Amino acid sequence: MHRLARLRGVLRTRPELSGQAPEPPAPVALAPAAPWQIDVRRWPALARTQITLSGEADAEACEALERAVERARSHGDAVSLDLGHCTLPSTGRPSPSS
């Protein structure tokens, strides 16, 4: 019985149970999301790595892609690239086919 009394006291001090509004969480500054994403899937037993680049392939994305390929090759893996979901950044110039 004594244990339940202590528990009841603890529950009453929680703000959401005592009628007080809980304090909102402090705002957190998030880094802006990159316009691209690299996914690396590795199969060590097969010595194979698949790297997928999606989004807008700017200079930073190309550098990250190069690092991912170098890392995979350092393991001795065969590397396959999937670039089907990436786009080149717009330069404002018409494409050669126009």
C-alpha positions, 0 to 999 in steps of 0.5 A: 500500500505504501508503494502505491501511495508513492506512485500516486504522488509521482503521477500527480507531479507530472505536468500533463496529469496535474492540469498544467500544460507541458512545455513545448520542446525547444526548437531545433535547428536542422541542416537543410536537406541536400537536393540529392541522396546516395544509397550504398548497398554492399554484399561482402560475400559477393564482393559487390556494391551498388550505388544509387544517386537520386535527386539533383546531381550537383558538384557536391553530389558528384564528389560524394559519389566519387568517394563512395566508389573509391570506398567500395573499390578499396574493399575490392568490390565490383561497383554498379552505379544506378543513375536513373533517378538523378537529374543535372542541375538547370544551367538556364541554357537550352539543351542540345536537342532543342 
